Amino acid sequence: MSATRAAAPARRTAAESPRTGRTVPTLLRHLAVAAVAGVVVLAISYQLDSFRNFQLATVAAYLCATAGLTVLTGLCGQLSLGHGALMATGAYTVALCQNAFADRGVTAGGVLVLSLATAVLATVAVGAVVGVAAARLRGPYLAGLTLAVAVVVPALTVTFDGVFNGEQGLAVPVAPAPAALGFYFPYERWQLWVVTAATLLCLVLLANLVRSRYGRAFRAVRDDEVAARLAGIHVARTQVIAFVVSAGSAGLGGALLAMLAQSVSPGAFGLTLSLFLLMAVVIGGLGRLAGAVWGAVLLVALPDLTHTLTDLFTLSPAAAQRLEGNLPLAIFGGTLIVVMIAAPGGVQGLLSRLAGSLRVRWRRRRS
């Protein structure tokens, strides 16, 4: 009986055909939200100093990765412990492309767009390979596969030091801000604009995917694979598509981080990053793109918080360094436990419940 109920929405999904009257308003709504967000970031960038602009750009870069992981884990139900490695793939690809262009004397700003696109395509290819294997696995075996990816990719960059320069990593040459913006235009503000544009484009695409028949297929597979098969959904193909989409988003996030730091090294994309990404998505709100925003903010705000807490204690430099290195994981773990017990829907789920209760009270007062 439950299989029949779960299969019914999927049958409607398969029977639906794209209609301009239904899809265009959704697309326009997402574009309008993205435009408003872009204007807000543009205005804020003039009020912040260079460091805060850099931090905000870093949040936007992480948001690509957390949003993609939200689609994979939250909507399709596939656990991934290897998204840090997918970010590394995008970061190293953009570094190799930018260095290749620089060696040939091509320094125009447009080459960055080509490098970012190449990074996304390369990560999509890696994600497709991993996704095909992951579609055959479940539970701890799936976690083990993605965990192996998280360990192997950074190790490969160290092993093939002739290409990736080993532990030292690669520089990422990036063209300066356009001369039309003025000689004294802060470079960090220009970085924020570029990263925000790329991130908003990524979010619009993901939001429309979530609202499409593919998004409904993701949910059907997550809720009940047997019912999804009975409804005519190709489960393995749906899972591979989710992995590919998520990998492309993570690759874009890694490429943007490399552009911001203007360098890339294996130490920046270790196993800890993959764990942080997964915990950030759960804390923000699993299965909600808005929750991915809170997760990305937490990833950037946590180092500042730990630095502030470390300064409260009188410690030796070595002890302070050890505390600052281990405290983020402890805070993340403690926060994750509290959220899973007190607010299983994450920060966004908690805010949605609060907003719902406020709407109910407001309607009661009006009536």
PARO-611321 format. One line per 4 residues: number of its first residue (from 1); their letters; for each residue x, y, z of N, C-alpha, C. Coordinates in steps of 0.001 Angstrom, whole numbers, plus 500000, padded with zeros to 6 digits. Layout:
NUM = A = X Y Z X Y Z X Y Z | ...
END
This chain:
1 = MSAT = 500830 498794 500000 500000 500000 500000 500861 501249 500000 | 501931 501248 500852 502814 502412 500907 503538 502600 499593 | 503897 501463 498932 504566 501562 497641 503652 502204 496614 | 502346 501877 496670 501403 502465 495723 501279 503959 495935
5 = RAAA = 501183 504370 497206 501069 505802 497500 502312 506543 497066 | 503494 505959 497316 504727 506635 496943 504914 506660 495443 | 504353 505658 494739 504538 505597 493300 503641 506577 492568 | 502523 506964 493183 501583 507838 492502 502185 509170 492095
9 = PARR = 502890 509900 492989 503494 511153 492563 504495 510951 491449 | 505227 509836 491504 506222 509601 490465 505559 509377 489118 | 504372 508696 489093 503665 508490 487833 503205 509817 487265 | 502741 510713 488122 502337 512028 487644 503533 512776 487102
13 = TAAE = 504687 512597 487789 505893 513263 487320 506257 512797 485927 | 506185 511462 485706 506569 510943 484405 505587 511369 483326 | 504310 511591 483693 503305 511938 482705 503316 513411 482362 | 503895 514226 483237 503891 515655 483008 504804 516004 481844
17 = SPRT = 504379 516945 481041 505218 517462 479970 505571 518896 480292 | 506731 519394 479819 507119 520762 480114 506108 521741 479546 | 505571 522581 480361 504611 523595 479919 505159 524968 480261 | 505101 525821 479277 505647 527158 479496 504931 527860 480635
21 = GRTV = 503642 527651 480737 502892 528341 481776 503289 527932 483174 | 503878 526736 483331 504235 526276 484670 505715 526486 484954 | 506569 526307 483940 508002 526375 484196 508531 527795 484170 | 507978 528631 483309 508512 529988 483197 508344 530781 484484
25 = PTLL = 507162 530772 485143 507059 531517 486402 508075 531073 487446 | 508334 529773 487536 509327 529292 488493 510706 529822 488150 | 511073 529756 486879 512370 530265 486450 512471 531760 486702 | 511420 532489 486368 511444 533934 486576 511542 534276 488061
29 = RHLA = 510863 533497 488889 510928 533741 490328 512341 533526 490847 | 512980 532465 490396 514354 532202 490825 515313 533267 490302 | 515106 533697 489057 515958 534757 488506 515760 536066 489264 | 514512 536341 489654 514245 537567 490404 514922 537534 491772
33 = VAAV = 514841 536388 492444 515511 536256 493745 517015 536402 493587 | 517571 535789 492537 519011 535897 492294 519409 537336 491996 | 518570 538046 491232 518880 539442 490916 518870 540305 492170 | 517877 540081 493026 517818 540842 494284 519030 540532 495152
37 = AGVV = 519381 539251 495248 520557 538868 496035 521823 539493 495466 | 521934 539530 494140 523103 540149 493523 523199 541629 493827 | 522065 542320 493779 522065 543755 494091 522439 543987 495553 | 521930 543137 496443 522255 543273 497867 523748 543078 498102
41 = VLAI = 524324 542037 497498 525764 541794 497652 526561 542941 497060 | 526107 543450 495916 526793 544583 495288 526812 545791 496216 | 525672 546064 496848 525607 547206 497759 526446 546971 499009 | 526389 545757 499545 527149 545448 500756 528646 545532 500505
45 = SYQL = 529074 545155 499301 530513 545131 499013 531154 546503 499155 | 530367 547557 498967 530909 548912 499115 530996 549338 500578 | 530306 548615 501458 530308 548969 502872 531320 548163 503682 | 531857 547105 503099 532775 546222 503814 534213 546509 503425
49 = DSFR = 535122 546191 504344 536539 546313 504007 536974 545123 503160 | 538222 545128 502744 538709 544098 501819 538625 542703 502431 | 538959 542586 503722 538944 541268 504349 537530 540705 504421 | 536553 541532 504776 535172 541056 504862 534624 540718 503475
53 = NFQL = 535026 541466 502464 534640 541106 501099 535193 539737 500722 | 536437 539487 501125 537049 538187 500849 536298 537079 501582 | 535928 537327 502838 535176 536317 503590 533821 536033 502952 | 533143 537090 502520 531836 536900 501890 531970 536128 500581
57 = ATVA = 533031 536397 499841 533282 535637 498613 533562 534170 498931 | 534261 533921 500028 534531 532542 500432 533242 531818 500803 | 532328 532515 501467 531015 531930 501770 530304 531528 500480 | 530344 532413 499489 529687 532116 498211 530311 530901 497535
61 = AYLC = 531638 530784 497610 532306 529631 497001 531913 528334 497707 | 531921 528352 499033 531497 527163 499778 530028 526834 499518 | 529231 527853 499256 527806 527638 499030 527564 526751 497811 | 528399 526880 496786 528264 525992 495623 528396 524535 496052
65 = ATAG = 529391 524255 496889 529630 522876 497327 528521 522382 498250 | 528106 523202 499218 527065 522760 500149 525719 522596 499448 | 525431 523458 498479 524174 523319 497735 524171 522033 496916 | 525296 521729 496278 525377 520484 495526 525260 519261 496412
69 = LTVL = 525890 519309 497579 525800 518189 498513 524386 518051 499065 | 523685 519166 499207 522291 519122 499638 521432 518361 498639 | 521668 518599 497356 520915 517885 496324 521199 516391 496392 | 522467 516027 496552 522847 514612 496545 522370 513885 497797
73 = TGLC = 522693 514435 498952 522401 513745 500209 520993 514035 500708 | 520580 515281 500644 519283 515655 501185 518118 515266 500307 | 518269 515413 498988 517161 515136 498082 517190 513721 497521 | 518391 513214 497216 518483 511888 496601 518843 510798 497602
77 = GQLS = 519283 511179 498805 519545 510195 499838 520854 509457 499719 | 521813 509981 498959 523117 509341 498817 524135 510050 499700 | 524749 509308 500586 525750 509863 501490 527075 510019 500760 | 527705 511173 500926 529013 511407 500310 529973 511956 501350
81 = LGHG = 531092 511287 501508 532178 511759 502366 533375 512205 501533 | 533146 512437 500240 534271 512760 499364 534143 514057 498610 | 533285 514959 499060 533095 516190 498298 534292 517133 498384 | 535098 516979 499415 536333 517760 499458 537246 517406 498298
85 = ALMA = 537275 516120 497928 538087 515682 496790 537537 516225 495481 | 536217 516317 495351 535624 516887 494146 535941 518376 494044 | 535953 519065 495181 536371 520464 495173 537835 520583 494756 | 538659 519652 495222 540073 519654 494831 540223 519456 493330
89 = TGAY = 539385 518607 492747 539436 518389 491303 539177 519685 490549 | 538148 520413 490955 537868 521692 490314 538965 522710 490540 | 539525 522733 491753 540573 523705 492076 541834 523452 491257 | 542261 522208 491182 543473 521893 490421 543255 522081 488922
93 = TVAL = 542048 521804 488451 541773 522007 487024 541867 523476 486652 | 541276 524348 487464 541350 525777 487152 542780 526277 487283 | 543555 525717 488212 544958 526115 488349 545764 525712 487119 | 545570 524490 486643 546287 524030 485453 545896 524846 484226
97 = CQNA = 544614 525147 484088 544158 525939 482941 544723 527355 482984 | 544655 527995 484139 545157 529365 484250 546663 529424 484008 | 547403 528437 484492 548845 528403 484241 549143 528159 482766 | 548343 527311 482124 548541 527068 480693 548290 528335 479888
101 = FADR = 547252 529078 480236 546987 530343 479549 548103 531358 479812 | 548562 531424 481065 549620 532376 481408 550921 532051 480677 | 551241 530768 480527 552459 530377 479815 552416 530789 478349 | 551218 530911 477801 551071 531314 476402 550809 532804 476257
105 = GVTA = 550901 533518 477370 550733 534960 477331 549301 535430 477236 | 548347 534542 477489 546930 534911 477443 546493 535275 478856 | 546244 536540 479090 545911 537007 480443 544575 537734 480503 | 543804 537708 479434 542522 538411 479434 541598 537823 480492
109 = GGVL = 540717 538682 481008 539818 538229 482063 538866 537138 481615 | 538565 537087 480307 537630 536082 479812 538117 534657 479934 | 539440 534469 480036 539954 533100 480129 539559 532459 481453 | 539285 533276 482473 538868 532713 483754 537534 531986 483610
113 = VLSL = 536631 532554 482822 535340 531895 482590 535555 530542 481923 | 536458 530502 480939 536755 529241 480264 537388 528239 481229 | 538271 528721 482102 538905 527833 483081 537883 527287 484066 | 536970 528139 484520 535931 527684 485449 535025 526648 484787
117 = ATAV = 534667 526890 483528 533831 525927 482813 534555 524591 482647 | 535857 524656 482347 536639 523423 482221 536707 522683 483548 | 536848 523428 484642 536887 522806 485966 535582 522087 486273 | 534462 522711 485924 533164 522071 486158 533040 520799 485325
121 = LATV = 533437 520869 484054 533341 519695 483181 534234 518559 483672 | 535452 518901 484112 536360 517866 484618 535788 517200 485863 | 535213 518003 486749 534636 517434 487973 533386 516624 487666 | 532613 517065 486685 531445 516289 486254 531874 514917 485750
125 = AVGA = 532976 514875 484994 533479 513588 484496 533886 512675 485647 | 534602 513241 486627 534984 512449 487800 533739 512011 488569 | 532789 512929 488721 531558 512596 489423 530759 511511 488732 | 530791 511497 487399 530078 510453 486664 530688 509081 486926
129 = VVGV = 532023 509023 486949 532696 507747 487222 532372 507261 488632 | 532501 508169 489601 532202 507794 490986 530719 507477 491143 | 529867 508250 490458 528433 508040 490574 527978 506696 490049 | 528584 506233 488950 528232 504919 488410 528557 503824 489419
133 = AAAR = 529718 503947 490059 530079 502964 491086 529194 503107 492320 | 528893 504361 492699 528092 504597 493903 526664 504101 493741 | 526146 504115 492514 524766 503685 492291 524569 502206 492593 | 525646 501451 492645 525562 500018 492930 525717 499713 494420
137 = LRGP = 526019 500751 495219 526340 500524 496624 525311 501187 497524 | 525235 500697 498755 524313 501246 499741 525013 501300 501096 | 524512 502163 501962 524947 502205 503351 526436 502400 503535 | 527050 501577 504385 528476 501753 504693 529383 501551 503483
141 = YLAG = 528937 500759 502505 529752 500553 501312 529828 501838 500484 | 528707 502555 500391 528702 503838 499696 529571 504851 500426 | 529443 504887 501755 530283 505796 502543 531756 505456 502373 | 532070 504159 502332 533460 503749 502156 534022 504158 500812
145 = LTLA = 533203 504058 499757 533665 504464 498428 533992 505954 498384 | 533068 506780 498865 533307 508226 498826 534444 508626 499763 | 534584 507894 500868 535707 508152 501773 537030 507851 501073 | 537057 506779 500293 538268 506447 499542 538605 507542 498537
149 = VAVV = 537585 508107 497898 537818 509209 496958 538425 510405 497679 | 537919 510696 498887 538438 511822 499661 539900 511641 500022 | 540335 510404 500180 541728 510131 500549 542624 510048 499315 | 542101 509447 498239 542933 509161 497068 543273 510421 496279
153 = VPAL = 542308 511301 496064 542555 512468 495200 543670 513360 495733 | 543666 513776 497017 544814 514553 497503 546129 513786 497418 | 546067 512460 497632 547290 511657 497539 547843 511654 496120 | 546970 511650 495125 547425 511681 493733 548147 512982 493406
157 = TVTF = 547671 514089 493974 548331 515370 493699 549736 515412 494291 | 549957 514674 495357 551299 514605 495947 552170 513626 495169 | 551578 512529 494725 552348 511505 494007 552859 512026 492667 | 551989 512667 491905 552378 513201 490600 552827 514655 490759
161 = DGVF = 553946 514826 491465 554407 516177 491770 554917 516907 490537 | 555231 516186 489471 555657 516857 488256 554547 517666 487618 | 553314 517269 487847 552155 517979 487300 551545 518916 488329 | 551398 518425 489559 550680 519175 490588 551592 519846 491606
165 = NGEQ = 552897 519690 491465 553883 520342 492338 553798 519867 493783 | 553366 518645 493999 553408 518025 495314 552712 518813 496403 | 553335 518804 497583 552757 519484 498747 552722 521000 498573 | 553601 521540 497751 553645 522992 497553 552434 523498 496784
169 = GLAV = 551875 522649 495940 550708 523055 495181 551047 523948 494004 | 550031 524572 493454 550169 525403 492264 549654 526805 492536 | 550287 527776 491906 549762 529137 491912 548634 529240 490888 | 547715 530145 491130 546592 530362 490215 546640 531809 489744
173 = PVAP = 547293 532072 488617 547362 533454 488125 545995 533927 487640 | 545565 535064 488140 544260 535622 487787 544457 537064 487346 | 543760 537457 486301 543870 538821 485787 543347 539813 486821 | 543898 541018 486867 543407 542028 487816 542019 542517 487432
177 = APAA = 541457 543338 488301 540135 543903 488022 540193 544764 486767 | 539101 544847 486010 539104 545656 484788 539511 547100 485060 | 540268 547660 484126 540747 549037 484296 539598 550034 484352 | 538454 549672 483759 537308 550584 483758 536783 550860 485159
181 = LGFY = 537077 549974 486108 536626 550172 487487 537493 551152 488257 | 538619 551518 487692 539492 552478 488367 540736 551819 488922 | 541780 552610 489043 543068 552078 489487 543021 551639 490943 | 542248 552337 491758 542223 552057 493195 541056 551153 493599
185 = FPYE = 540431 550509 492636 539311 549629 492954 539830 548400 493697 | 539275 548088 494873 539784 546941 495651 539615 545629 494892 | 540685 544871 494840 540643 543605 494104 539708 542609 494780 | 539631 542637 496116 538748 541709 496832 537282 541962 496490
189 = RWQL = 536936 543224 496241 535552 543525 495855 535251 542932 494478 | 536202 543036 493577 536030 542446 492256 535913 540926 492362 | 536715 540317 493219 536607 538877 493437 535212 538505 493926 | 534692 539292 494859 533357 539021 495395 532313 539078 494289
193 = WVVT = 532421 540053 493407 531453 540170 492320 531493 538947 491408 | 532691 538521 491047 532837 537372 490147 532296 536101 490800 | 532691 535867 492053 532259 534650 492749 530751 534667 492970 | 530196 535821 493308 528753 535918 493521 527989 535611 492243
197 = AATL = 528456 536134 491120 527787 535866 489843 527786 534373 489530 | 528934 533721 489716 529019 532282 489443 528140 531486 490403 | 528130 531875 491669 527342 531147 492669 525850 531308 492424 | 525412 532515 492102 523989 532731 491840 523533 531951 490616
201 = LCLV = 524378 531887 489593 524041 531075 488422 523894 529608 488815 | 524805 529124 489633 524740 527735 490109 523461 527492 490904 | 523116 528413 491788 521928 528237 492628 520645 528277 491807 | 520585 529150 490809 519399 529207 489952 519207 527882 489223
205 = LLAN = 520301 527336 488693 520215 526049 488001 519780 524934 488954 | 520353 524915 490162 519982 523880 491126 518534 524032 491576 | 518104 525268 491817 516730 525495 492264 515726 525044 491213 | 516020 525309 489944 515119 524859 488885 515161 523348 488722
209 = LVRS = 516331 522756 488928 516431 521296 488868 515598 520653 489967 | 515661 521223 491164 514908 520686 492298 513408 520743 492030 | 512956 521789 491331 511531 521948 491043 511081 521157 489818 | 512024 520588 489084 511689 519884 487853 511338 518425 488144
213 = RYGR = 511070 517674 487079 510762 516250 487236 511960 515485 487774 | 513177 515998 487512 514360 515338 488065 514378 515460 489587 | 514024 516633 490090 513968 516810 491533 512936 515905 492175 | 511795 515763 491524 510767 514861 492059 511228 513410 491993
217 = AFRA = 511979 513077 490953 512535 511721 490879 513566 511492 491979 | 514373 512521 492281 515336 512406 493385 514616 512062 494681 | 513536 512779 494960 512802 512555 496211 512157 511169 496234 | 511639 510752 495097 511017 509428 495041 512038 508332 495324
221 = VRDD = 513236 508463 494762 514292 507479 495007 514728 507515 496461 | 514835 508713 497013 515238 508838 498419 514219 508193 499348 | 512937 508413 499080 511902 507940 499995 511693 506431 499907 | 511709 505885 498703 511445 504449 498547 511906 504024 497153
225 = EVAA = 513027 503310 497097 513561 502901 495799 512647 501901 495105 | 512031 501012 495872 511135 500015 495280 509936 500704 494636 | 509338 501646 495355 508198 502374 494799 508612 503183 493578 | 509811 503748 493610 510294 504516 492464 510441 503624 491234
229 = RLAG = 510953 502415 491433 511080 501481 490306 509705 501101 489756 | 508751 500865 490654 507401 500527 490214 506769 501671 489435 | 507172 502889 489743 506640 504056 489041 507339 504303 487711 | 508327 503481 487381 509007 503635 486103 510249 504493 486144
233 = IHVA = 510727 504829 487332 511933 505644 487464 513154 504736 487444 | 514126 505086 486625 515387 504341 486575 516233 504803 487762 | 516264 504000 488809 516877 504425 490071 518363 504701 489905 | 519089 503775 489292 520538 503946 489157 520874 505190 488344
237 = RTQV = 520153 505397 487245 520417 506580 486421 520104 507861 487190 | 519034 507857 487956 518685 509030 488758 519772 509336 489776 | 520311 508313 490407 521380 508519 491383 522656 509033 490724 | 522960 508540 489530 524141 509032 488813 523962 510501 488437
241 = IAFV = 522762 510860 487979 522495 512264 487640 522683 513150 488863 | 522165 512713 490004 522330 513496 491234 523800 513651 491590 | 524570 512587 491437 525995 512655 491760 526715 513583 490796 | 526363 513535 489524 527007 514396 488529 526706 515866 488811
245 = VSAG = 525447 516168 489093 525070 517552 489401 525794 518047 490645 | 525809 517214 491671 526478 517590 492913 527975 517771 492707 | 528581 516895 491898 530015 517004 491628 530336 518285 490876 | 529511 518630 489886 529744 519870 489155 529685 521090 490050
249 = SAGL = 528729 521110 490979 528628 522233 491921 529845 522291 492835 | 530285 521133 493322 531470 521093 494180 532715 521522 493412 | 532827 521095 492156 533969 521506 491348 534009 523000 491131 | 532837 523603 490902 532784 525056 490758 533200 525735 492050
253 = GGAL = 532720 525214 493191 533111 525791 494474 534603 525711 494708 | 535209 524564 494393 536653 524428 494552 537422 525351 493632 | 536959 525490 492386 537620 526392 491445 537547 527840 491919 | 536403 528232 492458 536264 529602 492966 537157 529835 494180
257 = LAML = 537275 528833 495053 538180 528966 496197 539625 529120 495738 | 540018 528357 494719 541374 528478 494188 541603 529857 493587 | 540578 530383 492920 540696 531727 492359 540851 532774 493458 | 540112 532601 494551 540194 533557 495656 541563 533515 496324
261 = AQSV = 542049 532318 496605 543343 532172 497276 544512 532362 496328 | 544249 532270 495022 545275 532351 493974 546351 531282 494167 | 545972 530192 494777 546864 529044 494944 546009 527845 495326 | 546581 526656 495149 545885 525429 495515 546921 524415 495967
265 = SPGA = 546606 523710 497044 547511 522692 497581 546670 521555 498149 | 547229 520347 498232 546437 519200 498722 545981 519356 500160 | 546733 520085 500979 546348 520245 502373 545043 520982 502568 | 544634 521775 501573 543396 522545 501699 542157 521711 501418
269 = FGLT = 542332 520495 500891 541178 519688 500487 541271 518276 501056 | 541616 518193 502320 541748 516896 502967 540418 516316 503387 | 540493 515218 504108 539287 514527 504572 538466 515402 505509 | 539151 516241 506287 538431 517105 507230 537445 518006 506513
273 = LSLF = 537833 518526 505341 536928 519390 504585 535663 518636 504187 | 535808 517395 503748 534633 516603 503376 533697 516408 504564 | 534269 516155 505735 533442 515994 506935 532763 517305 507305 | 533505 518412 507208 532928 519720 507506 531759 520031 506570
277 = LLMA = 531921 519723 505292 530858 519998 504327 529592 519226 504680 | 529744 517952 505007 528577 517139 505349 527916 517642 506625 | 528714 517964 507637 528139 518469 508887 527475 519820 508670 | 528064 520664 507820 527476 521972 507548 526113 521833 506884
281 = VVIG = 525987 520881 505974 524711 520660 505296 523652 520163 506280 | 524034 519264 507172 523083 518741 508156 522666 519839 509128 | 523622 520621 509592 523303 521693 510536 522442 522757 509869 | 522755 523105 508627 521973 524119 507927 520558 523667 507635
285 = GLGR = 520386 522421 507316 519057 521900 506988 519143 520972 505802 | 519167 519686 506051 519361 518691 505000 518173 518701 504041 | 518467 518776 502758 517412 518760 501750 516852 520119 501410 | 517404 521185 501958 516922 522538 501690 518082 523380 501162
289 = LAGA = 517894 523993 499997 518947 524842 499451 519204 526044 500349 | 518157 526541 500996 518363 527642 501936 519222 527201 503110 | 519105 525940 503507 519951 525423 504577 521407 525379 504187 | 521682 525194 502892 523066 525203 502423 523723 526553 502659
293 = VWGA = 522924 527617 502639 523468 528957 502901 523984 529039 504329 | 523180 528560 505287 523616 528583 506687 524854 527721 506885 | 524915 526595 506204 526095 525747 506313 527346 526423 505792 | 527235 527125 504660 528388 527828 504102 528844 528959 505016
297 = VLLV = 527885 529671 505596 528240 530741 506539 528985 530169 507733 | 528519 529034 508227 529168 528409 509383 530594 527979 509057 | 530826 527483 507853 532164 527047 507459 533166 528193 507494 | 532716 529390 507148 533621 530547 507125 533688 531226 508485
301 = ALPD = 532560 531251 509206 532532 531941 510497 533245 531162 511591 | 533315 529841 511446 533899 529015 512503 535364 529340 512794 | 536228 529512 511782 537621 529884 512100 537733 531183 512881 | 536907 532176 512530 536915 533431 513289 536491 533202 514732
305 = LTHT = 535473 532364 514907 534988 532080 516255 536053 531383 517086 | 536712 530395 516504 537748 529673 517250 538929 530576 517575 | 539273 531467 516661 540367 532402 516933 540009 533331 518091 | 538747 533787 518110 538303 534656 519204 538312 533911 520532
309 = LTDL = 537840 532660 520526 537834 531878 521760 539246 531583 522241 | 540155 531327 521323 541541 531048 521702 542187 532261 522347 | 541846 533446 521858 542425 534668 522416 541963 534934 523841 | 540864 534297 524262 540372 534509 525619 541244 533831 526666
313 = FTLS = 542051 532865 526231 542895 532118 527160 544349 532549 527001 | 545058 532508 528118 546490 532800 528096 547242 531492 527882 | 547627 531263 526657 548272 530012 526288 549579 530288 525569 | 550430 529288 525588 551658 529387 524809 551311 529329 523328
317 = PAAA = 552171 529849 522457 551866 529810 521017 551588 528406 520497 | 552358 527415 520986 552150 526041 520524 550794 525509 520980 | 550438 525771 522245 549146 525304 522758 547992 526012 522058 | 548153 527308 521812 547109 528056 521114 546906 527532 519699
321 = QRLE = 548012 527166 519046 547907 526634 517690 547196 525285 517675 | 547518 524428 518656 546849 523130 518730 545363 523292 519013 | 545040 524209 519939 543639 524427 520279 542870 524985 519089 | 543471 525934 518394 542797 526543 517251 542637 525550 516107
325 = GNLP = 543539 524567 516035 543430 523570 514980 542384 522508 515255 | 542166 522174 516526 541233 521104 516878 539862 521612 517310 | 539781 522873 517718 538522 523400 518231 537403 523436 517186 | 537690 523792 515910 536585 523819 514936 535847 522494 514814
329 = LAIF = 536591 521389 514765 535944 520086 514638 535115 519763 515874 | 535625 520149 517060 534875 519907 518291 533586 520728 518314 | 533675 521992 517893 532480 522842 517864 531478 522314 516847 | 531981 521931 515677 531100 521379 514654 530399 520125 515169
333 = GGTL = 531164 519226 515798 530578 517992 516300 529547 518241 517379 | 529869 519129 518321 528909 519452 519373 527654 520096 518826 | 527828 521025 517877 526666 521677 517266 525809 520676 516512 | 526465 519744 515827 525727 518726 515078 524876 517866 516007
337 = IVVM = 525428 517478 517150 524673 516661 518107 523460 517430 518625 | 523671 518695 518980 522567 519514 519494 521479 519678 518440 | 521887 519953 517199 520916 520166 516127 520124 518895 515844 | 520801 517760 515808 520106 516505 515507 519104 516141 516595
341 = IAAP = 519379 516546 517835 518459 516243 518937 517339 517276 519027 | 517710 518560 518984 516742 519627 519223 516035 520096 517958 | 516720 520065 516824 516135 520570 515577 516587 519696 514421 | 515966 518534 514226 516409 517614 513167 516375 518233 511775
345 = GGVQ = 515545 519240 511578 515474 519910 510280 516550 520940 510066 | 517450 521084 511025 518523 522052 510890 518064 523470 511166 | 518965 524406 510923 518657 525818 511171 517480 526272 510318 | 517489 525904 509041 516407 526337 508162 515083 525712 508558
349 = GLLS = 515091 524463 508971 513863 523837 509439 513305 524516 510677 | 514207 524900 511592 513778 525606 512795 513172 526957 512449 | 513819 527687 511532 513288 528985 511112 511942 528829 510414 | 511786 527777 509621 510512 527547 508935 509397 527271 509938
353 = RLAG = 509702 526489 510976 508689 526215 512001 508318 527485 512757 | 509312 528294 513077 509029 529553 513767 508183 530477 512900 | 508527 530556 511614 507745 531397 510710 506316 530878 510582 | 506157 529552 510539 504818 528976 510461 503982 529277 511690
357 = SLRV = 504596 529177 512864 503852 529478 514093 503475 530948 514167 | 504358 531824 513687 504037 533252 513679 502890 533553 512727 | 502866 532878 511574 501761 533088 510633 500439 532622 511230 | 500463 531499 511943 499236 530992 512566 498729 531982 513608
361 = RWRR = 499630 532508 514432 499217 533479 515450 498657 534743 514812 | 499289 535185 513732 498830 536406 513068 497437 536212 512478 | 497189 535027 511895 495873 534756 511327 494818 534660 512416 | 495182 534083 513565 494224 533990 514668 493859 535371 515182
365 = RRS = 494841 536251 515250 494554 537607 515722 493660 538353 514738 | 493868 538118 513447 493041 538784 512447 491611 538276 512483 | 491470 536959 512764 490121 536390 512804 489435 536680 514143
END
